[in-house]
């Protein structure tokens, strides 16, 4: 039996949170936040294995949240998957440059997203030793 994956979903739209929750909840416990600031507090209190992070949010966007996660020792190794409606090369490059580990486009392909979450969680656990 594999260890459950702790997942944090961050999106300002409740409908998007519901869709992502339905996709990844079989993998382990899921928390959610509706703002970047709330996400950083949740991640600091209980670091997740993987964050599914919307890029476009009011206030602190997903790129700023990613940079903040990377700058904090407790969450620096947390895997971040940016989730966006945008698919241009510039958007993907900006997301990866912010420190994200992966980038998926909406609407998400459920099987592919679950596999990416599994693989990134496994990579993070191997890095931790």
N, C-alpha and C positions, 0 to 999 in steps of 0.2 A: 504494500500500500504506500502510495506516495504521500508526502507531507502536504497538508493544505497550504495553499498560496494565499497570503494576505494581500488584498487588493483595495486600492483607493481609487474611486471614480470621481473625477472633478469636471463638472459641467454646470453652466448657469441655467440650462434648460432641463426641467424635471423629466420631460419625455425622453431626452437623450440618456439621462441617468437610468431610466427604466429599461431602455433597450439594452444598454451595456450590461446592466445588472443581470438581465435575463440570460445574456450570452456567457458571462464569466462566473456567475454564482455557483455553478457546479464545481468550480476549482477550489473554492475556499471562502472564508469570511470576507465580506465586502463592506467597506465604509464608503460614504459619499460626502462630498462637499459641493456647495454651489458657488464658491468664490475661491480665488487664489489664496486669500488670507486665511480662510477657514481650512483650506487644504494644508497649508503649512503648519497650522496649529495641530491638526489631526496627525499629520506625519511626524511631528516632533514628539507628540504624546505616545504614539504607537506606530513606529516606522513600518510601513507596508513593504511587501516584497516588490510589488509592481504598482505603478500609478498609471491610470488611463486618464489623460489630461487633454481637455478641450483647448484648442489654440486660441480661439477668439472668445474672450469673456470681458465684460465691463470691469473697469478697475485694473487689477493685476491680471495680465493675459498669461496664457500657458507658457510662453517663452520666458517671461519673468519668473514664473513659479519654478520652472525647470532650473534656471540659474540659481535661484534661492535654495532649492533642494541640494544642488551640487555644492554650494558654498557652506552648507551646514554639515559638520562632521557626522552627526547621527543619521543623516539621510543622503549623504554623498554617494553611497553605493546603491541606493534605491533605483530600480529600473524604471524608466519613464517611456511610455508610449504616447506620443502625441496623436490626437484624434482630430481630424479637420475635414471640413468640406472643401478646402482648397487643395489642389493637387499640382500646382505649378512647381517647377524645379526650384524657383527662388524661395517659395514657402517651405519646401522640404529642406533645402539647404539651411535656411534660417533656423528651422526647428532642430536639425541635427547640430548646428553650430552652437545652439543654446545649451547643449549637453544631453539632449534626448537620445535614447537608445534605438528608437524605432519611430515610424510615422505611418499611420493608417488613415485611409480616406473614408469618409461617410458616404453612403451607408456602408457599415462594416460587414464583412463576410464572417459570419459567426464561427465557423470551423477554423478559419485562418487566424482570427483574433485569439481564440482559445489556445491554439498551438503556439502563437507568438508569446502569449503570457506564460505558458508552460516553459518554453525554451529560455526566456529571459530570467524567469525565477530560478531555473536550474543553473544557469550561468552565474547568477548572483550568489547562489549557495556554494558553488564550486570556488568562486573567488574568495569567499569568506573562510573557506577551509573547513 
